[in-house]
Amino acid sequence: MPTLIQGNLRIDHTDDGAGPPVVLIHSSVSGNRQWRSLTEALKDSYRVLAINLFGYGETTTWPAATLQSLYAQAQLVLALCDQLQGPVHLVGHSFGGSVALKVAELLGTGVDRMVLLEPNPFHLLLHAGRADAYAEARALRDHVKCYGALGDWDKVAERFADYWLGDGSWTAMPEKRRTAFAESLPPNFHEWDAVMGEHATIDAWSRSPAETLVVSDPGTRHPIREIVDLFAAACPHWSFRTIAEGGHMAPLTRPDLINPIVREFLDGRRSGGQ
């Protein structure tokens, strides 16, 4: 994979196809490998760049003693966008959706279309007084922070997997998959600081000129449902799609559902609403 060097930053990414640029921003734990199927679905008409965020692949590891921010993660994407011509499209999943929102805030008209697949800017729940949903997200954060600091990544992985993939997912995983999953978790220790410590308001994000689509599963976890509801109320000019299958990890587990929705939106076509 190509690596962009900018100062002390190494930014690992893929680069496939030709046409208007689309930057894909992965979820926690996954890395840019999660986008292989979507890249194949887009590269006939788009230049598709799938970035690795801090600590994934060959991208620079985040310094342990420093609180991470969405601004810092966005700088990786901005550095990549600086190498491209014209406005870009963004696709972000979960934590990657929060990074995409920050990029759109910073780039303004430099972002044409943006697809947010169950984004997780949990700080919005606190600002909006959604106490129960915020407490649920904070409980997972506290578990990751506690046992991650102790180096017990298997204990982190069990709760993280069961929360996002479904109850019992950790027990059902083959041992090899468990090992790989636990080894991918350390970057998430810092990503919680980024999503919990962000200060941008939903009103500020609603003013982004990018045409925006939010995709979610109505049966997803409570904090994500509440975030989608907040965006639906604050951003009536955005588009919203629900998929009744796949859960939070549908971009990985059900690309057959997600990829056509992303392609239709980037192509400028509209399909059924929420």
Residue pairs with C-beta under 8 A, 6 or more apart in sequence:
1 12
1 13
1 14
1 57
1 58
2 12
2 13
2 14
2 15
3 10
3 11
3 12
3 13
3 58
4 10
4 11
4 13
4 79
4 80
4 83
5 11
6 79
8 60
9 59
9 60
9 75
9 76
9 79
10 58
10 59
10 60
11 51
11 52
11 59
11 60
11 76
11 79
11 80
12 32
12 51
12 52
12 56
12 57
12 58
12 59
13 32
13 49
13 50
13 51
13 52
13 80
14 32
14 35
14 39
14 48
14 49
14 50
15 47
15 48
15 49
16 39
16 43
16 47
16 48
16 49
17 39
17 42
17 43
17 44
17 45
17 46
17 47
17 48
18 46
18 47
19 45
19 46
19 47
20 45
20 46
20 47
20 86
20 88
20 89
20 112
21 46
21 47
21 48
21 49
21 81
21 84
21 85
21 86
21 88
21 89
22 42
22 46
22 47
22 48
22 49
22 88
22 89
22 90
22 91
22 266
23 49
23 50
23 51
23 77
23 80
23 81
23 88
23 89
23 90
23 91
23 103
24 32
24 35
24 38
24 39
24 48
24 49
24 50
24 51
24 91
24 92
24 96
25 51
25 53
25 77
25 90
25 91
25 92
25 93
25 96
25 97
25 99
25 100
25 103
26 32
26 33
26 34
26 35
26 50
26 51
26 52
26 53
26 56
26 93
26 95
26 96
27 34
27 93
27 94
27 95
27 96
27 249
27 251
28 94
28 95
28 187
28 188
28 191
29 160
29 181
29 184
29 185
29 187
29 188
30 93
30 184
30 252
31 52
31 56
31 57
31 184
32 50
32 51
32 52
32 56
32 57
34 93
34 251
34 252
35 48
35 50
37 255
37 259
38 48
38 91
38 251
38 255
38 258
38 259
38 262
39 48
39 50
41 255
41 259
41 260
41 262
41 263
42 48
42 262
42 263
42 266
45 267
46 89
46 266
47 84
49 80
49 84
51 59
51 76
51 77
51 80
52 58
52 59
53 59
53 73
53 76
53 95
53 96
53 99
53 187
54 60
54 61
54 62
54 68
54 72
54 73
54 76
54 187
54 190
55 61
55 62
55 186
55 187
55 190
56 184
56 187
59 76
61 187
62 68
62 72
62 187
62 190
64 190
67 190
67 193
67 197
68 190
68 191
68 193
68 194
69 193
69 194
69 197
69 198
70 98
70 99
70 101
70 102
70 121
70 194
70 195
70 198
70 200
71 102
71 106
72 194
73 99
73 102
73 191
73 194
74 99
74 102
74 103
74 106
77 90
77 99
77 100
77 103
78 103
78 106
78 107
81 88
81 103
81 107
81 110
87 109
87 110
87 111
87 112
88 107
88 110
88 111
88 112
89 111
89 112
89 113
89 114
89 115
89 266
90 100
90 103
90 104
90 111
90 113
90 114
90 115
90 210
91 100
91 114
91 115
91 117
91 262
92 98
92 99
92 100
92 101
92 114
92 115
92 116
92 117
92 119
93 117
93 118
93 251
94 117
94 118
94 119
94 120
94 248
95 120
95 188
95 191
95 194
95 195
96 117
97 116
97 117
97 118
97 119
97 120
97 121
98 119
98 120
98 121
98 194
98 195
98 198
100 114
100 116
100 119
101 114
101 116
101 119
101 121
101 200
101 205
101 208
102 198
102 200
103 111
104 111
104 114
104 205
104 208
104 210
104 212
105 200
105 204
105 205
105 208
108 208
108 209
109 209
111 208
111 209
111 210
112 210
112 211
113 210
113 211
113 212
113 213
113 265
113 266
114 208
114 210
114 211
114 212
114 213
115 212
115 213
115 215
115 261
115 262
115 265
115 266
116 212
116 213
116 214
116 215
116 231
117 215
117 216
117 250
117 251
117 258
118 215
118 216
118 217
118 220
118 224
118 228
118 248
118 250
119 214
119 227
120 137
120 195
120 223
120 224
120 227
121 195
121 198
121 200
121 227
122 134
122 137
122 138
122 141
122 195
122 196
122 223
122 227
123 195
123 196
123 197
123 198
123 199
124 202
124 227
124 230
125 133
125 134
125 137
125 223
125 226
125 227
125 230
126 134
127 201
127 202
128 202
128 226
128 230
130 226
130 230
132 222
133 222
133 223
133 225
133 226
133 227
134 223
136 221
136 222
136 223
137 196
137 223
138 196
140 159
140 160
140 163
141 192
141 196
143 156
143 159
144 156
144 159
144 160
144 185
144 188
144 189
144 192
145 189
145 192
147 153
147 155
147 156
148 156
148 185
148 186
148 188
148 189
149 189
153 182
153 183
153 185
153 186
154 178
154 182
156 182
156 185
157 170
157 178
157 181
157 182
157 185
158 170
160 185
160 188
161 169
161 170
161 173
161 181
162 168
162 169
162 170
163 221
164 221
164 247
164 248
164 249
165 247
165 248
165 249
166 247
170 178
173 181
202 230
202 231
202 234
202 235
203 234
205 235
206 231
206 234
206 235
206 237
206 238
211 239
212 235
212 238
212 239
213 238
213 239
213 240
213 241
213 261
213 265
214 228
214 231
214 232
214 238
214 239
214 240
214 241
215 240
215 241
215 242
215 243
215 258
215 261
215 262
216 224
216 225
216 228
216 240
216 241
216 242
216 243
217 242
217 243
217 244
217 245
217 246
217 247
217 248
217 250
218 225
218 242
218 244
219 244
219 247
220 247
220 248
221 248
224 248
228 240
231 238
231 240
232 238
232 240
232 274
239 265
239 270
239 273
240 273
240 274
241 261
241 271
241 272
241 273
241 274
242 274
243 250
243 254
243 257
243 258
243 261
245 254
245 257
246 253
246 254
246 257
246 258
247 253
250 257
250 258
251 258
261 271
264 270
264 271
